[in-house]
């Protein structure tokens, strides 16, 4: 998926959940997340997720700031990950499909609206 499509997926998810992102960001919103490495669930629970909507191409546009970054990837960008919005289940999915990362496996994060 290209970057502009990834940004649209994030905006669609936020709009679907009635989040106002006109200021260019959404901080300190809690979401239920599931974090998979390979096919194994590594984390499940409520976490703060920050979204940067204005000029996300200059940095990470999605961050999970309270997860331990020495264990997990906590900042995401469509330069490195793909985003998908599953409207039927109201889930934003962040997917890293190759093994070139700290886990040496693909990983996937589900953010539930």
N, C-alpha and C positions, 0 to 999 in steps of 0.2 A: 504494500500500500504506500502511496506517496504521502509526503508530509502534510500537504493541504487536506488530504482525506483524513489523516489522523487527527488534525486539529478539529475538523468537522465532527468526528466521532466524540471527542471530548465535549464540544459545545452541545451536541445533541443530547448527551447524557445529562449535562447540567441543566439544560432547558427542560428535558423530560421530568426532572426532579425539582422544577420550579426554583432553581438557584439563579440569582441575579448576578451576572458576571460583567455588567456594564462598566465597572470600575477597572476591569482587566485582571482581576484575581479573586479567588475565594480562599480564605485562610481559616484554619482552625475548625473546619467542619469534620465531624466524626462520621465514619462509615464502617460498616462491617466488611472486613477483607479476608481473603484466603490467599495464601502465598504458597505456590507449588514450585518445587525444584525437581525437574524431571516429572515424574508422575506422583511424587511423594509430597504430601501436605506438610509444610514446615512451620506455618503460622496460621492461626485463625483467631480473629477477635476484632474488637472495636479499636480503630486507630484514627488519628487526625490525618487528613489528606489535604494538601494544599494544591490549588490549581492556579497557574499563571496563564492568562489568556492573551494579554497584549504582548506581542513580539516573542512568542515562545521559542522562536528559532534561535534566539540568542542565549539560551540556557536550558535548564530542565524545566519542563512545564508542569510536571506532576511530581510531587514529593510526599513521602511518608516520613515526616521528620522525627518521630519518636521511636522508630525501629532502630535497632543497633546497626549502624552502617558498617561496622567491621564484620558483621555476620551476613547482612542482607544488602542487596542493591536497594537504595531508598529514593533515588532521584532518576527520573525517566525523561526521555526525549525521543521524538519520532526519528531522530537520526540513527538511533540504536535499537529502539523497540517499535513494535506495531501496536496500534490501539484499535479495538473493536467495541462497538456498543451493541449489545444484545437487548433490544427494546422489549422483546417478549418476556425476558427474565429481569429486566432493568439492571443490567450488569455492564460495567465498563471493564474490559479485559486488556491488560498490558501484557504483551508477549515478546519474549526474546528467544528467537528460534535457533540459535547456534550455541556452541559450547565454548566460545571465546569470552569467558567471564569468570568471576571468582568461584563459581560453582562447578565449572567445567561441564555443565549440562544446560540445556534450555530451561528457562523458568517462565512462570506465568503468574500474574496477580489478578484476582477478581475483586472488583470494588462494587459492592451492592448498594443501589440507590434506595 
